[in-house]
């Protein structure tokens, strides 16, 4: 086996990251794609992807399904990363990649909580995690969308929240529940006090999207750009030397939510994302138009929103069992 050229793999990953950033892919997608390319190269004996082809890609994807038992969506994610690598980084013909059959994703109905179950679970989630969980149910936001919320994107006067750079890098506006306005204001008052303390210590910076920090050098310390749910610890950014706060990590809310679900005694496999599903279903149950729900959720296609109409039915397609007529 040929010995790989030192640094060759690192250059490839650097080129991959640059291509993703030029096309404004999210940070999370960047890490996922880099991870899949790294696994593919390792699986192929550390050979450069230019030396590989359809046979190696097919073996890699088959191994994911057969040996690692990954889901269809995970297998398709890996294929998406490799398509991007060959098409946008190596600028190689990708006709053979397009011909690869994507794994068929099974049709699943979402896990839902009833209103009473939501009430009981939220009552058990305390502190900041409880406020985030309540926002997930009250707004339909994804967990990361809520945690990446900036102070300036909350409009208390209009009872609206602007979700920036959601899935597919799309912006949208969703509702801010009136009952959460007070608790959120109280929370932000504490966050502002913390931010002022950070500023006094020469910190108080926050990561800004794109090249905004270059255009507005002091914007990273402005109150409006701060995370609504900041982390408890500061960190120093290696590139700038700025002492910053990241937003609260997802696992903080996920752990608190799981403990609350267990504490209530719910046997459903509910996660934080279940609150988004429940938000949509309960709106449809209340008679709201599916197009309205689509806009609030940020779905590009109404067919994605249609999944919630399937769980509105009761007793299997709305049929009343003959046993109930005895």
Backbone torsions as a table, in degrees:
resi	resn	phi	psi	omega
1	UNK	NA	136.6	-179.2
2	UNK	-70.1	141.2	178.1
3	UNK	-77.6	125.7	-178.1
4	UNK	-64.0	141.9	179.2
5	UNK	-64.0	130.4	-179.1
6	UNK	-56.8	131.7	177.0
7	UNK	80.4	-6.9	-177.3
8	UNK	-64.0	-43.7	179.2
9	UNK	-66.1	-36.6	179.0
10	UNK	-65.8	-38.8	177.7
11	UNK	-63.6	-39.9	179.5
12	UNK	-61.5	-46.2	-179.3
13	UNK	-66.2	-35.7	177.0
14	UNK	-64.8	-40.7	177.6
15	UNK	-65.7	-37.7	178.6
16	UNK	-63.7	-45.8	179.3
17	UNK	-61.8	-41.8	-179.4
18	UNK	-62.8	-42.7	179.9
19	UNK	-63.8	-39.7	179.3
20	UNK	-66.1	-40.8	-178.8
21	UNK	-71.1	-35.8	177.0
22	UNK	-61.7	-30.4	-178.9
23	UNK	-97.2	9.7	173.8
24	UNK	60.9	37.2	171.6
25	UNK	-72.1	152.6	-178.4
26	UNK	-68.9	159.2	178.6
27	UNK	-60.0	-38.9	-179.8
28	UNK	-65.0	-43.5	178.0
29	UNK	-62.5	-38.7	178.1
30	UNK	-58.2	-47.8	-178.8
31	UNK	-65.8	-38.4	179.2
32	UNK	-64.7	-47.2	-178.3
33	UNK	-65.3	-42.5	177.7
34	UNK	-61.1	-40.7	178.4
35	UNK	-61.3	-42.6	-179.9
36	UNK	-69.0	-39.8	178.5
37	UNK	-64.5	-40.6	178.2
38	UNK	-62.0	-42.9	178.9
39	UNK	-65.0	-39.2	-179.8
40	UNK	-63.4	-45.2	179.7
41	UNK	-63.8	-43.1	179.3
42	UNK	-64.3	-42.3	179.5
43	UNK	-61.7	-32.2	-176.0
44	UNK	-93.8	22.2	175.1
45	UNK	74.6	29.3	177.9
46	UNK	64.4	22.3	174.5
47	UNK	-81.0	150.1	179.3
48	UNK	-69.9	140.4	-179.3
49	UNK	-55.6	-24.5	176.9
50	UNK	-63.8	-25.2	-179.3
51	UNK	-88.5	-1.7	-176.4
52	UNK	-110.2	167.7	-178.0
53	UNK	-152.1	-154.5	-174.3
54	UNK	-59.5	-39.5	-177.2
55	UNK	-63.3	-43.5	-178.5
56	UNK	-68.6	-40.5	178.6
57	UNK	-64.0	-43.1	179.6
58	UNK	-62.5	-42.1	178.3
59	UNK	-63.2	-40.4	-180.0
60	UNK	-63.5	-47.5	-179.6
61	UNK	-66.3	-37.1	177.6
62	UNK	-66.2	-39.1	178.7
63	UNK	-62.2	-37.2	178.8
64	UNK	-60.3	-42.0	-177.5
65	UNK	-77.7	-43.0	-173.0
66	UNK	-81.4	-47.4	-174.6
67	UNK	-88.1	-38.2	-176.3
68	UNK	-101.4	-9.6	175.8
69	UNK	56.5	40.7	179.1
70	UNK	-74.8	161.5	179.0
71	UNK	-74.6	166.6	178.9
72	UNK	-62.1	-39.0	-179.1
73	UNK	-66.1	-36.7	177.9
74	UNK	-67.5	-41.0	178.8
75	UNK	-63.8	-40.4	178.4
76	UNK	-68.3	-32.2	176.2
77	UNK	-63.6	-43.2	177.5
78	UNK	-62.5	-42.4	178.2
79	UNK	-62.9	-40.5	178.1
80	UNK	-60.5	-39.0	178.5
81	UNK	-65.1	-40.8	-178.9
82	UNK	-72.1	-35.7	175.3
83	UNK	-61.2	-43.8	179.1
84	UNK	-63.3	-42.2	-179.2
85	UNK	-58.3	-52.2	-175.6
86	UNK	-71.9	-38.1	-175.3
87	UNK	-79.0	-46.2	-168.7
88	UNK	-103.0	-18.3	179.7
89	UNK	-104.6	-53.2	-179.0
90	UNK	-85.2	-12.7	-179.7
91	UNK	51.2	44.9	179.8
92	UNK	-99.9	154.9	174.8
93	UNK	-58.6	134.6	-175.9
94	UNK	-119.0	19.6	178.9
95	UNK	-58.4	-39.7	-179.8
96	UNK	-69.6	-29.2	176.4
97	UNK	-70.5	-39.8	179.5
98	UNK	-64.7	-27.1	-178.9
99	UNK	-77.1	-16.3	178.9
100	UNK	-65.6	136.4	-177.5
101	UNK	-80.2	123.7	176.6
102	UNK	-75.3	144.3	179.5
103	UNK	-63.4	138.0	-179.8
104	UNK	-79.5	123.2	179.5
105	UNK	-79.9	127.9	179.3
106	UNK	-68.0	148.6	178.8
107	UNK	-79.3	120.8	-179.5
108	UNK	-125.7	139.9	172.2
109	UNK	-87.2	144.0	-176.3
110	UNK	-71.6	152.0	172.9
111	UNK	-74.7	134.2	-178.1
112	UNK	-127.0	154.7	171.1
113	UNK	-113.9	143.3	174.2
114	UNK	-72.7	167.9	178.2
115	UNK	-59.6	-40.2	-179.8
116	UNK	-66.3	-39.3	177.7
117	UNK	-65.8	-41.1	177.5
118	UNK	-60.4	-44.2	-179.2
119	UNK	-60.4	-43.9	-178.4
120	UNK	-68.1	-41.6	-178.6
121	UNK	-67.0	-47.6	-178.1
122	UNK	-63.0	-29.8	178.9
123	UNK	-67.2	-20.3	-178.1
124	UNK	-96.3	-13.0	-180.0
125	UNK	-91.9	115.8	-172.6
126	UNK	-99.8	165.9	171.0
127	UNK	64.2	-149.7	-177.6
128	UNK	-62.2	-39.7	178.8
129	UNK	-60.7	-35.8	178.5
130	UNK	-66.7	-38.6	178.2
131	UNK	-67.4	-40.8	177.9
132	UNK	-63.0	-45.6	-179.7
133	UNK	-61.3	-40.5	178.6
134	UNK	-64.1	-37.0	177.5
135	UNK	-67.1	-36.5	178.9
136	UNK	-60.1	-43.2	-180.0
137	UNK	-75.3	-36.5	-175.2
138	UNK	-79.9	-17.9	-176.9
139	UNK	-120.5	-21.1	-176.1
140	UNK	81.2	11.4	179.1
141	UNK	-71.4	152.4	168.4
142	UNK	-73.2	160.0	-176.3
143	UNK	-58.5	-48.0	-177.3
144	UNK	-67.8	-32.0	176.3
145	UNK	-62.1	-40.9	179.2
146	UNK	-68.0	-41.6	-177.3
147	UNK	-72.3	-24.7	178.4
148	UNK	-93.3	13.4	179.1
149	UNK	-67.7	132.7	176.4
150	UNK	-96.9	152.7	-179.2
151	UNK	-55.4	-41.7	-175.9
152	UNK	-66.9	-15.9	-175.8
153	UNK	-90.9	2.6	176.7
154	UNK	-102.2	118.1	-179.4
155	UNK	-108.8	97.8	-177.7
156	UNK	-70.8	-31.7	-178.9
157	UNK	-65.9	-40.3	-177.8
158	UNK	-95.4	-2.3	-175.6
159	UNK	53.8	49.8	-179.5
160	UNK	-132.6	153.3	173.0
161	UNK	-127.2	128.3	175.5
162	UNK	-91.4	119.7	178.1
163	UNK	-94.8	114.1	-175.6
164	UNK	-99.1	135.4	174.8
165	UNK	57.9	46.1	177.3
166	UNK	-69.9	-164.6	-178.9
167	UNK	-56.8	132.0	-175.7
168	UNK	77.7	14.0	-179.7
169	UNK	57.4	38.6	179.1
170	UNK	-105.5	140.3	173.4
171	UNK	-92.0	153.4	174.8
172	UNK	-158.0	171.4	176.7
173	UNK	-120.7	134.6	176.2
174	UNK	-127.9	173.7	-174.3
175	UNK	-84.1	142.4	170.3
176	UNK	-100.3	113.2	-178.9
177	UNK	-58.0	134.4	-178.4
178	UNK	-59.9	-36.6	-176.6
179	UNK	-70.0	-17.1	179.3
180	UNK	-97.4	-5.2	-179.2
181	UNK	-61.2	-47.1	179.9
182	UNK	-62.9	-53.4	178.2
183	UNK	-58.3	-36.6	-179.8
184	UNK	-70.6	-38.6	176.2
185	UNK	-62.3	-43.1	179.0
186	UNK	-63.0	-41.6	178.8
187	UNK	-63.5	-45.7	-177.9
188	UNK	-66.7	-29.4	175.9
189	UNK	-63.2	-40.4	177.2
190	UNK	-68.5	-38.1	178.6
191	UNK	-64.9	-39.9	-179.8
192	UNK	-65.4	-39.4	177.7
193	UNK	-61.9	-41.7	177.3
194	UNK	-63.3	-42.0	-179.6
195	UNK	-63.2	-41.8	178.6
196	UNK	-63.5	-35.7	175.8
197	UNK	-66.7	-38.4	177.1
198	UNK	-63.3	-42.5	179.8
199	UNK	-61.6	-40.0	-179.3
200	UNK	-63.9	-24.5	-179.9
201	UNK	-96.9	9.7	179.1
202	UNK	83.4	11.9	179.2
203	UNK	-107.8	-136.9	176.4
204	UNK	84.3	13.7	178.9
205	UNK	-88.0	158.2	176.3
206	UNK	-142.1	149.6	177.4
207	UNK	-66.2	136.5	179.6
208	UNK	-110.6	151.9	-179.7
209	UNK	-72.2	144.7	174.6
210	UNK	57.8	-137.4	-179.3
211	UNK	-102.1	23.7	-177.3
212	UNK	-62.0	-34.8	179.5
213	UNK	-64.5	-26.7	177.6
214	UNK	-77.4	-40.7	-178.6
215	UNK	-71.3	-40.1	179.5
216	UNK	-125.3	87.8	-171.4
217	UNK	-58.7	-27.8	-177.1
218	UNK	-99.5	-1.5	-176.3
219	UNK	-61.4	-29.1	-177.6
220	UNK	-65.5	-13.2	177.0
221	UNK	-104.9	-4.5	-178.3
222	UNK	-71.8	147.0	-176.4
223	UNK	-61.1	-42.8	-175.8
224	UNK	-61.2	-27.4	-177.6
225	UNK	-88.7	-4.1	-178.1
226	UNK	-70.5	152.1	175.1
227	UNK	-66.0	138.8	175.7
228	UNK	-68.7	-27.7	179.8
229	UNK	-126.6	78.2	-176.4
230	UNK	-76.5	158.7	175.9
231	UNK	-71.4	164.6	-177.8
232	UNK	-81.9	-16.9	-175.8
233	UNK	-118.5	151.0	173.8
234	UNK	-87.5	157.8	172.2
235	UNK	-141.8	159.2	178.8
236	UNK	-104.3	122.8	178.4
237	UNK	-73.4	125.2	-175.1
238	UNK	-64.6	-36.6	-175.0
239	UNK	-73.1	-36.5	-173.6
240	UNK	-111.0	-18.9	-175.5
241	UNK	77.7	4.7	-179.7
242	UNK	-74.8	142.3	174.8
243	UNK	-92.0	114.1	-170.9
244	UNK	-120.7	170.5	166.2
245	UNK	-119.6	135.0	171.8
246	UNK	-85.3	170.2	173.3
247	UNK	-76.9	164.2	179.0
248	UNK	-55.0	138.6	-178.1
249	UNK	-75.8	145.8	-177.1
250	UNK	-57.3	-36.1	-174.3
251	UNK	-64.1	-25.3	178.8
252	UNK	-61.6	-46.6	-179.2
253	UNK	-74.6	-41.9	-178.7
254	UNK	-60.3	-42.7	-179.5
255	UNK	-65.4	-44.7	-179.4
256	UNK	-64.3	-37.7	-179.6
257	UNK	-68.2	-43.8	179.3
258	UNK	-60.4	-42.5	179.3
259	UNK	-63.6	-37.3	178.8
260	UNK	-67.6	-41.0	178.7
261	UNK	-62.0	-44.3	177.7
262	UNK	-65.0	-39.3	-178.7
263	UNK	-64.1	-33.8	178.7
264	UNK	-76.4	-22.3	-179.5
265	UNK	89.2	24.0	178.5
266	UNK	-83.2	129.2	-176.8
267	UNK	-90.7	-7.8	-180.0
268	UNK	-67.2	151.2	177.7
269	UNK	-81.8	62.6	-174.8
270	UNK	-82.5	141.5	175.5
271	UNK	-130.2	-179.8	177.4
272	UNK	-57.6	-35.1	-179.3
273	UNK	-66.6	-21.8	177.2
274	UNK	-61.1	-30.4	178.8
275	UNK	-65.7	-35.7	176.3
276	UNK	-66.7	-44.8	177.0
277	UNK	-60.0	-42.2	-178.0
278	UNK	-67.4	-39.1	176.0
279	UNK	-54.7	-50.3	-177.4
280	UNK	-64.9	-45.3	-177.2
281	UNK	-66.2	-41.5	-178.9
282	UNK	-69.0	-31.1	174.1
283	UNK	-66.0	-43.0	178.8
284	UNK	-66.0	-38.2	176.4
285	UNK	-61.7	-32.3	-179.2
286	UNK	-80.2	-3.0	174.7
287	UNK	99.3	7.9	178.6
288	UNK	-73.1	147.2	-178.2
289	UNK	-67.0	142.8	-177.0
290	UNK	-64.3	-29.2	177.5
291	UNK	-67.3	-36.2	176.2
292	UNK	-63.7	-45.1	179.1
293	UNK	-63.2	-39.8	177.8
294	UNK	-58.1	-44.7	-180.0
295	UNK	-64.6	-41.8	-179.1
296	UNK	-65.7	-36.0	-179.7
297	UNK	-80.8	-22.1	-178.8
298	UNK	81.5	26.0	177.8
299	UNK	-76.6	132.6	178.3
300	UNK	-71.8	-28.9	-176.2
301	UNK	-126.7	131.7	-179.0
302	UNK	-63.4	-21.6	179.0
303	UNK	-63.4	-29.1	176.1
304	UNK	-66.5	-38.7	-179.9
305	UNK	-71.5	-26.5	-176.3
306	UNK	-60.8	-20.4	-179.5
307	UNK	-57.6	-30.0	-177.2
308	UNK	-74.5	-19.5	176.4
309	UNK	-70.6	-23.9	-179.9
310	UNK	-72.9	-28.6	-178.2
311	UNK	-93.7	1.0	174.9
312	UNK	-75.7	-27.6	-177.5
313	UNK	-69.1	152.9	-179.5
314	UNK	-119.9	138.2	174.7
315	UNK	69.3	40.0	175.0
316	UNK	71.8	89.1	178.0
317	UNK	60.4	25.8	176.2
318	UNK	77.8	10.6	-177.7
319	UNK	-83.6	136.6	174.4
320	UNK	-90.5	125.2	-176.4
321	UNK	-65.1	140.6	176.8
322	UNK	-62.8	-21.7	179.0
323	UNK	-64.6	-25.3	-179.9
324	UNK	-78.5	-5.8	-179.0
325	UNK	-103.5	-1.6	-179.9
326	UNK	-70.2	NA	NA
